[in-house]
Amino acid sequence: MIQETKALQSIYVGLDISKQEIEICAINNEGKSLLTFTTSNSRKGFHLLIEKLMHYDQPTFGVESTGPYSGNIIQFLKKINAQIVLTNPFQISRLRDVFSKSVKLIQLMLMLLHKH
């Protein structure tokens, strides 16, 4: 279960998932970057993610629905009753067309989450 010990602020957490690792970026309601790091795409990495976020009030996680690489983290987040927003790869692709190709996937995901 995600702890709400300090409940500093609500945050949006974008997860860019690959076979070996997960790139994580968290922003607050104003869009200010709070945290960026990379962890392994494994149970150990999932626990590290939650450990780093435990001082925030109920994070909202954005996960691009891309198939096998995202399945384990989605199941893990569901087990701890986390709020999850699955982003559509087509939406992300369209945003990338509107913005620069240099804008990272995770930044686009956070834009969608922030509007959510």
Secondary structure, 3 states (H helix, E strand, C coil): CCCCCCCCCEEEEEEEECCCEEEEEEECCCCCEEEEEEEECCHHHHHHHHHHHCCCEEEEEEEECCCHHHHHHHHHHHHCCCEEEEECHHHHHHHHHHCCCCCCHHHHHHHHHHHC
